[in-house]
Amino acid sequence: MIKATVKKTVAVKKPSASRAKAVAPRRRRRIRQTLDRFVVIATNLNSVPRDTSGWTAELSRNNTTITADFDDFGVARFTSISTLTTVSYILRIRDDNGTVLTTRTVPANREVYVARF
């Protein structure tokens, strides 16, 4: 007696290139970065940051004056003023000798003010 062996072939389905997966389109999220404290940036008229080591920035309103020191890159951060500001301020920038270099009016609703002088 002869035994016959039969081999079964199993067909494996491969994903065809014509079938594209149904992928939901990516939604563009609008990223809004906000600063939590008010910042003043001192630049020259060409918008190049000034060397401001030893300089100070003063914000005054009515009888209140708040002072912040500049870093070496022209940035002063006022830690006690949260943004967006709700009132306008008078800004005075002083050099390391205490001489007033510029005086500006900073309007309300700001996170950053760039003082070009």
All heavy atoms as an XYZ file, in Angstrom:
924
protein
N       0.827     -1.148      0.000
C       0.000      0.000      0.000
C       0.887      1.232      0.000
O       1.850      1.306      0.736
C      -0.853     -0.072      1.232
C      -1.841      0.965      1.284
S      -3.060      0.364      2.380
C      -3.335      1.495      3.406
N       0.535      2.087     -0.821
C       1.318      3.311     -0.992
C       0.549      4.458     -0.360
O      -0.627      4.651     -0.624
C       1.555      3.595     -2.478
C       2.267      2.419     -3.108
C       2.297      4.884     -2.652
C       2.414      2.532     -4.558
N       1.297      5.126      0.499
C       0.666      6.285      1.141
C       0.972      7.527      0.330
O       2.124      7.761     -0.012
C       1.178      6.486      2.556
C       0.721      5.440      3.505
C       1.181      5.821      4.877
C       0.744      4.794      5.880
N       1.157      5.101      7.210
N      -0.011      8.232      0.089
C       0.174      9.477     -0.655
C       0.130     10.640      0.343
O      -0.766     10.732      1.164
C      -0.903      9.649     -1.701
N       1.142     11.433      0.271
C       1.148     12.612      1.133
C       0.788     13.820      0.298
O       1.325     14.029     -0.786
C       2.523     12.829      1.777
O       3.479     12.931      0.761
C       2.854     11.732      2.727
N      -0.069     14.540      0.831
C      -0.537     15.720      0.127
C      -0.098     16.937      0.936
O      -0.364     17.038      2.127
C      -2.068     15.702     -0.020
C      -2.553     16.948     -0.719
C      -2.516     14.441     -0.717
N       0.598     17.783      0.296
C       1.023     19.027      0.950
C       0.050     20.125      0.579
O      -0.269     20.301     -0.587
C       2.429     19.436      0.516
C       3.480     18.503      1.007
C       4.836     19.027      0.634
C       5.915     18.096      1.123
N       7.230     18.580      0.778
N      -0.374     20.805      1.628
C      -1.298     21.909      1.390
C      -0.500     23.198      1.289
O       0.399     23.441      2.074
C      -2.309     22.036      2.522
C      -3.288     20.903      2.577
C      -4.297     21.160      3.670
C      -5.306     20.042      3.727
N      -6.289     20.252      4.788
N      -0.828     23.949      0.342
C      -0.189     25.244      0.179
C      -1.103     26.306      0.776
O      -2.280     26.359      0.473
C       0.031     25.575     -1.300
O       0.185     24.387     -2.050
C       1.218     26.434     -1.482
N      -0.512     27.103      1.655
C      -1.285     28.156      2.290
C      -0.895     29.467      1.636
O       0.279     29.827      1.580
C      -1.007     28.208      3.806
C      -1.783     29.340      4.451
C      -1.341     26.883      4.443
N      -1.841     30.145      1.143
C      -1.581     31.432      0.499
C      -1.656     32.531      1.555
O      -2.636     32.649      2.281
C      -2.589     31.678     -0.608
N      -0.602     33.302      1.653
C      -0.552     34.408      2.596
C      -0.855     35.679      1.829
O      -0.226     35.964      0.817
C       0.837     34.516      3.263
C       0.888     35.704      4.197
C       1.166     33.235      3.970
N      -1.812     36.410      2.338
C      -2.178     37.643      1.658
C      -1.191     38.733      2.040
O      -0.957     38.998      3.211
C      -3.588     38.078      2.042
C      -4.667     37.226      1.452
C      -6.022     37.836      1.732
C      -7.110     37.053      1.073
N      -8.419     37.639      1.324
N      -0.636     39.343      1.059
C       0.275     40.473      1.266
C      -0.506     41.754      1.038
O      -1.345     41.805      0.143
C       1.453     40.403      0.295
C       2.356     39.235      0.544
C       3.528     39.262     -0.412
C       4.426     38.077     -0.213
N       5.522     38.073     -1.170
N      -0.208     42.771      1.835
C      -0.915     44.030      1.582
C      -0.478     44.596      0.241
O       0.705     44.708     -0.051
C      -0.483     44.933      2.733
C       0.740     44.304      3.300
C       0.714     42.857      2.938
N      -1.449     44.900     -0.543
C      -1.120     45.418     -1.861
C      -0.822     46.908     -1.784
O      -1.315     47.624     -0.915
C      -2.281     45.168     -2.826
O      -3.403     45.902     -2.400
N      -0.005     47.359     -2.680
C       0.388     48.768     -2.703
C      -0.772     49.659     -3.099
O      -0.791     50.840     -2.789
C       1.549     48.956     -3.669
N      -1.739     49.094     -3.764
C      -2.860     49.911     -4.202
C      -3.814     50.239     -3.060
O      -4.567     51.179     -3.136
C      -3.617     49.213     -5.330
O      -4.162     48.001     -4.839
N      -3.765     49.447     -2.013
C      -4.617     49.724     -0.863
C      -3.878     50.643      0.095
O      -2.865     50.275      0.662
C      -4.958     48.444     -0.116
C      -6.023     47.644     -0.721
C      -6.400     46.563      0.258
N      -7.444     45.725     -0.279
C      -7.945     44.716      0.359
N      -7.499     44.405      1.551
N      -8.890     44.014     -0.184
N      -4.361     51.799      0.251
C      -3.753     52.751      1.181
C      -4.540     52.720      2.477
O      -5.755     52.589      2.473
C      -3.760     54.160      0.600
N      -3.802     52.825      3.552
C      -4.482     52.850      4.834
C      -5.258     54.148      4.959
O      -4.810     55.197      4.529
C      -3.472     52.768      5.977
C      -2.867     51.411      6.135
C      -1.986     51.381      7.366
C      -1.406     50.025      7.600
N      -0.565     49.990      8.790
N      -6.375     54.058      5.584
C      -7.190     55.245      5.798
C      -6.631     55.989      7.007
O      -6.822     55.571      8.143
C      -8.642     54.875      6.017
N      -5.884     57.032      6.747
C      -5.275     57.814      7.813
C      -5.935     59.175      7.842
O      -6.086     59.822      6.807
C      -3.749     57.979      7.573
C      -3.133     58.849      8.640
C      -3.082     56.622      7.522
N      -6.322     59.555      9.021
C      -6.941     60.875      9.161
C      -5.899     61.950      8.873
O      -4.742     61.816      9.279
C      -7.496     61.055     10.569
N      -6.283     62.999      8.170
C      -5.309     64.058      7.877
C      -4.887     64.753      9.172
O      -5.683     64.902     10.102
C      -6.076     65.019      6.970
C      -7.513     64.742      7.249
C      -7.604     63.295      7.646
N      -3.635     65.129      9.236
C      -3.126     65.817     10.413
C      -3.708     67.212     10.495
O      -3.759     67.934      9.512
C      -1.606     65.933     10.372
C      -0.925     64.661     10.678
C       0.535     64.929     10.857
N       1.192     63.745     11.349
C       2.450     63.670     11.646
N       3.215     64.723     11.478
N       2.975     62.573     12.090
N      -4.119     67.544     11.678
C      -4.618     68.893     11.894
C      -3.450     69.763     12.306
O      -2.614     69.371     13.093
C      -5.656     68.922     13.004
C      -6.920     68.221     12.641
C      -7.918     68.390     13.742
N      -9.113     67.609     13.454
C     -10.159     67.584     14.217
N     -10.174     68.282     15.341
N     -11.205     66.865     13.905
N      -3.411     70.930     11.760
C      -2.360     71.872     12.142
C      -2.764     72.550     13.429
O      -3.812     73.187     13.496
C      -2.132     72.915     11.057
C      -1.490     72.323      9.844
C      -1.125     73.430      8.905
N      -0.422     72.878      7.786
C       0.729     73.326      7.352
N       1.281     74.364      7.929
N       1.329     72.773      6.342
N      -1.926     72.375     14.430
C      -2.193     73.035     15.691
C      -1.478     74.361     15.702
O      -0.320     74.441     15.310
C      -1.674     72.206     16.868
C      -2.493     71.007     17.118
C      -2.082     70.284     18.357
N      -0.792     70.696     18.884
C      -0.248     70.220     19.978
N      -0.867     69.310     20.649
N       0.923     70.644     20.389
N      -2.173     75.341     16.115
C      -1.561     76.665     16.218
C      -0.915     76.765     17.592
O      -1.602     76.758     18.608
C      -2.603     77.760     16.040
C      -1.989     79.123     16.083
C      -3.007     80.175     15.746
N      -2.355     81.465     15.868
C      -2.922     82.522     16.380
N      -4.166     82.460     16.790
N      -2.270     83.646     16.460
N       0.388     76.821     17.601
C       1.113     76.910     18.850
C       1.312     78.375     19.174
O       1.856     79.130     18.373
C       2.468     76.192     18.754
C       2.227     74.714     18.481
C       3.268     76.387     20.031
C       3.482     73.939     18.196
N       0.863     78.751     20.324
C       1.007     80.128     20.733
C       1.893     80.166     21.966
O       1.519     79.670     23.017
C      -0.338     80.752     21.046
C      -0.123     82.156     21.500
C      -1.313     82.991     21.446
N      -0.814     84.301     21.881
C      -1.536     85.211     22.420
N      -2.794     85.027     22.558
N      -0.998     86.334     22.804
N       3.059     80.709     21.779
C       3.989     80.795     22.889
C       3.854     82.169     23.523
O       3.941     83.187     22.846
C       5.409     80.594     22.392
C       6.424     80.606     23.495
C       7.807     80.296     22.974
O       7.994     80.160     21.774
N       8.743     80.193     23.854
N       3.649     82.186     24.796
C       3.538     83.455     25.490
C       4.595     83.541     26.573
O       4.987     82.532     27.163
C       2.151     83.631     26.130
O       1.939     82.558     27.045
C       1.064     83.660     25.092
N       5.030     84.732     26.820
C       5.974     84.972     27.895
C       5.182     85.294     29.150
O       4.183     86.005     29.102
C       6.907     86.137     27.526
C       7.711     85.924     26.246
C       8.453     87.191     25.873
C       8.682     84.784     26.423
N       5.632     84.795     30.277
C       4.864     85.012     31.496
C       5.238     86.310     32.203
O       4.474     86.806     33.023
C       5.028     83.832     32.453
C       6.461     83.625     32.886
O       7.372     84.132     32.219
O       6.670     82.947     33.908
N       6.384     86.890     31.886
C       6.826     88.138     32.501
C       7.211     89.136     31.414
O       7.639     88.762     30.322
C       8.012     87.901     33.430
C       7.686     86.983     34.589
C       6.699     87.635     35.518
N       6.308     86.719     36.570
C       5.078     86.553     36.992
N       4.093     87.221     36.456
N       4.796     85.721     37.951
N       7.086     90.425     31.732
C       7.360     91.487     30.766
C       8.862     91.589     30.504
O       9.674     91.530     31.429
C       6.821     92.821     31.287
C       6.956     93.933     30.297
C       6.218     93.941     29.138
C       7.847     94.959     30.527
C       6.349     94.963     28.207
C       7.987     95.985     29.613
C       7.233     95.982     28.459
N       9.230     91.752     29.228
C      10.631     91.782     28.803
C      10.881     93.029     27.977
O      10.062     93.400     27.135
C      10.969     90.520     27.968
C      12.360     90.600     27.392
C      10.808     89.270     28.808
N      12.043     93.664     28.198
C      12.493     94.798     27.387
C      13.777     94.379     26.695
O      14.679     93.814     27.321
C      12.741     96.046     28.255
C      13.362     97.164     27.430
C      11.447     96.523     28.884
N      13.856     94.654     25.387
C      15.049     94.339     24.604
C      15.617     95.644     24.074
O      14.910     96.423     23.429
C      14.724     93.397     23.431
C      14.095     92.107     23.970
C      15.964     93.091     22.616
C      13.563     91.192     22.900
N      16.900     95.893     24.338
C      17.568     97.117     23.877
C      18.384     96.805     22.632
O      19.268     95.945     22.650
C      18.476     97.667     24.975
N      18.065     97.507     21.528
C      18.781     97.310     20.269
C      19.199     98.657     19.702
O      18.701     99.703     20.114
C      17.897     96.593     19.224
O      16.829     97.449     18.856
C      17.361     95.282     19.751
N      20.102     98.594     18.713
C      20.413     99.822     17.985
C      19.370     99.994     16.884
O      18.422     99.213     16.784
C      21.850     99.803     17.459
C      22.104     98.703     16.452
O      21.190     98.120     15.894
N      23.361     98.389     16.218
N      19.528    100.986     16.045
C      18.524    101.272     15.012
C      18.454    100.197     13.937
O      17.480    100.122     13.185
C      18.783    102.646     14.393
C      18.655    103.813     15.373
C      19.011    105.122     14.700
C      17.267    103.873     15.962
N      19.483     99.331     13.862
C      19.479     98.217     12.910
C      18.976     96.934     13.543
O      19.158     95.859     12.986
C      20.884     97.996     12.349
C      21.354     99.161     11.517
O      20.561     99.800     10.834
N      22.633     99.462     11.579
N      18.382     97.030     14.731
C      17.824     95.892     15.472
C      18.877     94.895     15.931
O      18.576     93.717     16.120
C      16.748     95.179     14.652
O      15.675     96.065     14.413
N      20.105     95.347     16.128
C      21.164     94.501     16.680
C      21.196     94.747     18.191
O      21.259     95.897     18.626
C      22.534     94.845     16.050
C      23.648     94.032     16.692
C      22.489     94.609     14.551
N      21.126     93.669     18.998
C      21.127     93.866     20.448
C      22.384     94.601     20.921
O      23.480     94.385     20.419
C      21.095     92.441     20.997
C      20.533     91.619     19.899
C      20.981     92.270     18.631
N      22.206     95.464     21.890
C      23.315     96.240     22.438
C      24.016     95.468     23.545
O      23.429     94.594     24.180
C      22.798     97.558     22.999
C      22.284     98.508     21.945
C      21.848     99.802     22.612
N      21.472    100.793     21.644
C      22.290    101.747     21.193
N      23.506    101.827     21.633
N      21.853    102.614     20.314
N      25.279     95.823     23.783
C      26.015     95.298     24.919
C      25.556     96.106     26.130
O      25.895     97.271     26.270
C      27.514     95.430     24.701
C      28.307     94.949     25.896
O      27.756     94.203     26.732
O      29.492     95.323     26.007
N      24.777     95.501     26.993
C      24.100     96.238     28.053
C      24.571     95.827     29.440
O      23.819     95.951     30.407
C      22.590     96.020     27.945
O      22.343     94.610     27.935
C      22.021     96.657     26.711
N      25.788     95.370     29.575
C      26.254     94.952     30.899
C      26.294     96.159     31.836
O      26.842     97.202     31.510
C      27.633     94.297     30.805
O      28.531     95.166     30.172
N      25.630     96.027     32.965
C      25.564     97.098     33.944
C      24.417     98.060     33.743
O      24.205     98.951     34.565
N      23.640     97.915     32.694
C      22.525     98.811     32.422
C      21.306     98.386     33.228
O      21.174     97.232     33.633
C      22.162     98.784     30.944
C      23.168     99.415     30.030
C      24.466     99.697     30.285
C      22.931     99.815     28.680
N      25.062    100.241     29.189
C      24.136    100.330     28.187
C      21.830     99.776     27.859
C      24.260    100.819     26.894
C      21.951    100.253     26.563
C      23.153    100.781     26.092
N      20.384     99.322     33.424
C      19.121     99.036     34.101
C      17.962     99.608     33.291
O      18.128    100.565     32.537
C      19.070     99.644     35.518
O      19.271    101.044     35.425
C      20.108     99.013     36.428
N      16.807     99.002     33.472
C      15.569     99.484     32.859
C      14.608     99.814     33.984
O      14.484     99.054     34.946
C      14.976     98.418     31.945
N      13.950    100.952     33.867
C      12.964    101.373     34.858
C      11.617    101.522     34.184
O      11.499    102.168     33.143
C      13.322    102.731     35.445
C      14.457    102.753     36.397
C      14.692    104.165     36.942
O      13.941    105.093     36.591
O      15.647    104.306     37.712
N      10.608    100.944     34.784
C       9.237    101.145     34.346
C       8.534    101.919     35.444
O       8.593    101.539     36.612
C       8.513     99.816     34.125
C       8.894     99.033     32.883
C       8.121     97.725     32.841
C       8.639     99.826     31.625
N       7.886    103.009     35.068
C       7.177    103.790     36.078
C       5.762    104.077     35.616
O       5.486    104.226     34.425
C       7.925    105.090     36.378
O       8.092    105.851     35.218
N       4.890    104.138     36.604
C       3.481    104.465     36.384
C       2.991    105.100     37.671
O       3.148    104.528     38.743
C       2.681    103.213     36.072
C       1.209    103.511     35.931
C       0.496    102.342     35.289
N      -0.926    102.536     35.299
C      -1.588    103.361     34.497
N      -0.941    104.069     33.605
N      -2.903    103.475     34.579
N       2.403    106.278     37.545
C       1.980    107.071     38.699
C       3.183    107.273     39.627
O       4.173    107.838     39.215
C       0.780    106.444     39.412
C      -0.429    106.336     38.502
O      -0.584    107.108     37.564
N      -1.276    105.372     38.770
N       3.133    106.788     40.842
C       4.250    106.969     41.768
C       5.024    105.678     42.000
O       5.811    105.588     42.934
C       3.734    107.500     43.120
C       3.180    108.897     42.971
O       3.628    109.671     42.135
N       2.178    109.223     43.784
N       4.831    104.680     41.162
C       5.486    103.383     41.320
C       6.570    103.214     40.267
O       6.335    103.433     39.080
C       4.454    102.242     41.182
O       3.386    102.484     42.093
C       5.078    100.907     41.453
N       7.762    102.799     40.714
C       8.868    102.541     39.796
C       9.395    101.139     40.049
O       9.643    100.752     41.187
C      10.004    103.551     39.997
O       9.487    104.863     39.758
C      11.147    103.297     39.039
N       9.559    100.380     38.962
C      10.081     99.015     39.036
C      11.356     98.973     38.204
O      11.396     99.461     37.073
C       9.057     98.006     38.492
C       7.746     98.132     39.265
C       9.585     96.590     38.583
C       6.602     97.414     38.621
N      12.405     98.381     38.751
C      13.702     98.347     38.080
C      14.111     96.906     37.793
O      13.877     96.017     38.609
C      14.779     99.009     38.967
O      14.351    100.322     39.286
C      16.111     99.093     38.250
N      14.736     96.696     36.627
C      15.283     95.385     36.253
C      16.646     95.604     35.618
O      16.867     96.600     34.921
C      14.358     94.666     35.283
N      17.556     94.695     35.862
C      18.898     94.756     35.280
C      18.916     94.069     33.921
O      18.255     93.048     33.712
C      19.913     94.073     36.197
C      20.084     94.815     37.504
O      19.970     96.054     37.506
O      20.324     94.152     38.532
N      19.687     94.625     33.002
C      19.900     94.003     31.699
C      20.960     92.925     31.821
O      21.882     93.034     32.626
C      20.383     95.037     30.672
C      19.284     95.860     30.063
C      18.995     97.119     30.545
C      18.555     95.379     28.992
C      18.002     97.892     29.985
C      17.555     96.137     28.418
C      17.275     97.394     28.913
N      20.832     91.888     30.995
C      21.933     90.936     30.886
C      22.896     91.439     29.816
O      22.740     92.545     29.292
C      21.411     89.525     30.582
C      20.650     89.428     29.265
O      20.682     90.382     28.468
O      20.016     88.391     29.042
N      23.885     90.655     29.462
C      24.889     91.086     28.478
C      24.367     91.081     27.047
O      25.046     91.534     26.135
C      26.119     90.184     28.553
C      26.851     90.326     29.869
O      26.682     91.377     30.529
O      27.591     89.398     30.240
N      23.155     90.582     26.842
C      22.613     90.439     25.495
C      21.484     91.404     25.198
O      20.754     91.227     24.230
C      22.150     89.001     25.279
C      23.222     87.998     25.558
C      23.210     87.271     26.732
C      24.261     87.809     24.672
C      24.204     86.363     27.002
C      25.267     86.904     24.926
C      25.241     86.175     26.107
N      21.283     92.400     26.040
C      20.290     93.421     25.768
C      18.889     93.101     26.234
O      17.932     93.696     25.747
N      18.729     92.191     27.189
C      17.408     91.774     27.642
C      17.249     92.064     29.134
O      18.092     91.694     29.935
C      17.188     90.267     27.384
C      15.832     89.828     27.905
C      17.328     89.951     25.917
N      16.151     92.733     29.478
C      15.801     92.963     30.880
C      14.444     92.316     31.126
O      13.496     92.525     30.362
C      15.730     94.451     31.192
N      14.344     91.518     32.183
C      13.107     90.808     32.507
C      12.563     91.333     33.826
O      13.239     91.296     34.843
C      13.381     89.310     32.619
C      12.164     88.477     32.838
C      12.528     86.994     32.754
N      11.365     86.171     32.929
C      11.013     85.591     34.073
N      11.749     85.748     35.141
N       9.941     84.854     34.145
N      11.327     91.812     33.771
C      10.660     92.335     34.959
C       9.865     91.188     35.591
O       8.797     90.817     35.100
C       9.732     93.494     34.588
C      10.475     94.733     34.197
C      10.868     94.941     32.886
C      10.800     95.690     35.146
C      11.557     96.079     32.525
C      11.495     96.837     34.801
C      11.880     97.027     33.480
N      10.367     90.664     36.688
C       9.745     89.484     37.303
C       8.435     89.797     37.992
O       7.631     88.897     38.224
C      10.700     88.840     38.315
O      11.058     89.820     39.295
C      11.955     88.323     37.631
N       8.185     91.059     38.305
C       6.956     91.390     39.025
C       5.819     91.861     38.111
O       4.730     92.143     38.593
C       7.242     92.467     40.066
O       7.726     93.626     39.430
N       6.057     91.918     36.815
C       5.011     92.358     35.874
C       4.645     91.176     34.985
O       5.445     90.738     34.162
C       5.483     93.545     35.018
C       5.852     94.719     35.908
C       4.410     93.938     34.018
C       6.409     95.898     35.169
N       3.420     90.673     35.157
C       2.972     89.568     34.323
C       2.421     90.113     33.003
O       2.072     91.279     32.898
C       1.912     88.738     35.049
O       0.801     89.540     35.355
N       2.373     89.255     32.020
C       1.899     89.670     30.704
C       0.535     89.053     30.455
O       0.182     88.051     31.052
C       2.869     89.228     29.615
O       3.012     87.822     29.687
C       4.203     89.907     29.746
N      -0.184     89.566     29.591
C      -0.132     90.814     28.862
C      -0.321     91.968     29.850
O      -1.137     91.883     30.750
C      -1.231     90.896     27.809
C      -1.114     89.939     26.644
C      -2.410     89.940     25.870
C       0.009     90.317     25.743
N       0.431     93.032     29.608
C       0.302     94.169     30.507
C      -1.067     94.803     30.329
O      -1.631     94.787     29.244
C       1.397     95.215     30.229
O       1.287     95.649     28.874
C       2.784     94.655     30.482
N      -1.577     95.370     31.386
C      -2.922     95.947     31.316
C      -2.898     97.468     31.291
O      -3.919     98.096     30.997
C      -3.760     95.495     32.523
O      -3.061     95.855     33.714
C      -3.981     93.997     32.492
N      -1.743     98.052     31.578
C      -1.616     99.514     31.614
C      -0.367     99.912     30.843
O       0.503     99.094     30.556
C      -1.520    100.040     33.069
C      -2.806     99.773     33.814
C      -0.350     99.427     33.786
N      -0.263    101.182     30.504
C       0.942    101.676     29.840
C       1.958    102.108     30.891
O       1.609    102.412     32.032
C       0.598    102.836     28.912
O       0.044    103.890     29.664
N       3.221    102.120     30.493
C       4.325    102.479     31.386
C       5.248    103.484     30.703
O       5.290    103.570     29.473
C       5.167    101.249     31.741
C       4.470    100.235     32.598
C       3.880     99.109     32.028
C       4.415    100.375     33.971
C       3.252     98.168     32.809
C       3.789     99.434     34.773
C       3.212     98.329     34.176
O       2.583     97.401     34.956
N       6.023    104.195     31.510
C       7.125    105.012     31.011
C       8.398    104.199     31.233
O       8.672    103.749     32.351
C       7.236    106.357     31.769
C       5.933    107.143     31.654
C       8.432    107.160     31.264
C       5.618    107.611     30.256
N       9.164    103.973     30.167
C      10.397    103.197     30.235
C      11.593    104.127     30.167
O      11.675    104.971     29.278
C      10.450    102.198     29.071
C      11.781    101.477     28.840
C      12.070    100.522     29.986
C      11.770    100.756     27.512
N      12.518    103.961     31.096
C      13.797    104.678     31.063
C      14.908    103.649     31.100
O      14.907    102.770     31.969
C      13.921    105.620     32.254
C      13.027    106.819     32.172
C      13.212    107.745     33.386
N      12.173    108.754     33.398
C      10.966    108.597     33.916
N      10.641    107.450     34.486
N      10.071    109.564     33.869
N      15.835    103.784     30.171
C      16.989    102.893     30.143
C      18.201    103.697     30.557
O      18.491    104.750     29.978
C      17.177    102.267     28.748
C      15.956    101.404     28.411
C      18.458    101.444     28.691
C      15.996    100.772     27.055
N      18.910    103.179     31.570
C      20.092    103.857     32.105
C      21.328    102.995     31.866
O      21.268    101.769     31.961
C      19.937    104.099     33.600
C      18.773    105.004     33.960
C      18.683    105.195     35.476
N      17.488    105.924     35.848
C      17.408    107.257     35.910
N      18.476    107.978     35.636
N      16.289    107.842     36.252
N      22.458    103.666     31.577
C      23.710    102.931     31.406
C      24.325    102.640     32.774
O      23.736    102.941     33.819
C      24.667    103.681     30.483
C      25.124    105.014     31.041
O      24.795    105.344     32.195
O      25.817    105.736     30.305
N      25.536    102.090     32.781
C      26.176    101.700     34.038
C      26.592    102.894     34.899
O      26.852    102.746     36.093
C      27.358    100.773     33.784
C      28.329    101.322     32.758
O      28.022    102.334     32.121
O      29.398    100.714     32.582
N      26.612    104.102     34.322
C      26.907    105.314     35.091
C      25.653    105.986     35.633
O      25.739    107.001     36.324
C      27.680    106.323     34.235
C      29.039    105.797     33.840
O      29.680    105.080     34.606
N      29.461    106.116     32.626
N      24.478    105.475     35.293
C      23.220    106.046     35.750
C      22.648    107.103     34.826
O      21.628    107.717     35.131
N      23.285    107.327     33.682
C      22.810    108.307     32.707
C      21.626    107.739     31.932
O      21.675    106.604     31.446
C      23.947    108.664     31.717
O      25.088    109.050     32.453
C      23.519    109.766     30.777
N      20.566    108.526     31.809
C      19.396    108.078     31.042
C      19.742    108.121     29.557
O      20.078    109.166     29.005
C      18.163    108.961     31.344
C      17.000    108.551     30.459
C      17.782    108.870     32.804
N      19.651    106.962     28.896
C      19.958    106.868     27.470
C      18.732    107.118     26.611
O      18.831    107.708     25.536
C      20.547    105.494     27.148
C      21.841    105.142     27.879
C      22.232    103.707     27.589
C      22.946    106.093     27.451
N      17.587    106.643     27.053
C      16.363    106.828     26.288
C      15.156    106.746     27.214
O      15.200    106.094     28.256
C      16.226    105.780     25.154
O      15.104    106.109     24.349
C      16.088    104.389     25.687
N      14.102    107.410     26.822
C      12.820    107.356     27.524
C      11.748    107.062     26.494
O      11.662    107.723     25.463
C      12.521    108.700     28.224
O      13.570    108.990     29.135
C      11.206    108.644     28.971
N      10.946    106.054     26.759
C       9.898    105.631     25.832
C       8.606    105.397     26.596
O       8.610    105.136     27.797
C      10.282    104.319     25.145
C      11.576    104.370     24.360
C      11.308    104.864     22.973
N      12.447    104.592     22.117
C      13.279    105.529     21.696
N      13.109    106.770     22.068
N      14.266    105.216     20.891
N       7.498    105.426     25.865
C       6.203    105.055     26.422
C       5.862    103.655     25.927
O       5.827    103.402     24.726
C       5.112    106.039     25.980
O       5.474    107.349     26.416
C       3.770    105.657     26.567
N       5.633    102.744     26.861
C       5.284    101.360     26.527
C       3.762    101.244     26.605
O       3.178    101.440     27.671
C       5.941    100.371     27.508
C       5.544     98.949     27.164
C       7.452    100.540     27.498
N       3.090    100.933     25.492
C       1.625    100.818     25.529
C       1.172     99.561     26.280
O       1.968     98.663     26.542
C       1.241    100.753     24.047
C       2.472    100.405     23.321
C       3.642    100.758     24.165
N      -0.106     99.515     26.584
C      -0.685     98.348     27.256
C      -0.771     97.167     26.291
O      -0.538     97.309     25.089
C      -2.069     98.701     27.782
N      -1.090     96.002     26.825
C      -1.260     94.754     26.066
C       0.014     94.305     25.371
O       0.014     93.980     24.186
C      -2.411     94.871     25.049
C      -3.725     95.116     25.708
O      -3.998     94.577     26.773
N      -4.548     95.953     25.098
N       1.107     94.269     26.106
C       2.397     93.861     25.562
C       3.010     92.747     26.391
O       2.795     92.638     27.584
C       3.385     95.023     25.534
C       2.966     96.188     24.670
C       3.082     95.819     23.199
N       2.777     96.944     22.354
C       1.622     97.129     21.734
N       0.658     96.288     21.905
N       1.420     98.162     20.961
N       3.807     91.905     25.713
C       4.640     90.910     26.382
C       6.090     91.351     26.322
O       6.867     91.066     27.237
C       4.529     89.559     25.689
C       3.184     88.927     25.774
C       3.144     87.630     25.002
O       4.058     86.808     25.191
O       2.211     87.440     24.222
N       6.444     91.998     25.207
C       7.823     92.398     24.950
C       7.808     93.809     24.389
O       6.909     94.178     23.639
C       8.494     91.464     23.916
C       9.884     91.931     23.556
C       8.521     90.041     24.412
N       8.826     94.578     24.769
C       9.001     95.886     24.150
C      10.438     95.978     23.662
O      11.380     95.722     24.414
C       8.724     97.013     25.149
C       8.802     98.375     24.509
C       7.766     98.853     23.725
C       9.938     99.169     24.661
C       7.841    100.090     23.119
C      10.013    100.408     24.050
C       8.966    100.853     23.283
O       9.046    102.077     22.671
N      10.611     96.323     22.395
C      11.926     96.480     21.797
C      12.227     97.967     21.730
O      11.546     98.705     21.035
C      12.009     95.847     20.386
C      13.389     96.043     19.794
C      11.655     94.367     20.459
N      13.247     98.380     22.472
C      13.643     99.793     22.491
C      14.791     99.964     21.509
O      15.908     99.515     21.755
C      14.076    100.204     23.907
N      14.503    100.625     20.389
C      15.535    100.882     19.372
C      16.020    102.307     19.559
O      15.253    103.258     19.461
C      14.959    100.718     17.979
C      14.624     99.279     17.648
C      14.071     99.151     16.238
N      13.786     97.777     15.914
C      12.635     97.169     16.132
N      11.640     97.844     16.676
N      12.460     95.931     15.810
N      17.312    102.453     19.824
C      17.895    103.785     19.970
C      19.366    103.735     19.647
O      19.982    102.707     19.545
C      17.661    104.328     21.386
C      18.254    103.501     22.479
C      19.480    103.857     23.048
C      17.615    102.377     22.963
C      20.032    103.106     24.063
C      18.159    101.625     23.974
C      19.373    101.989     24.527
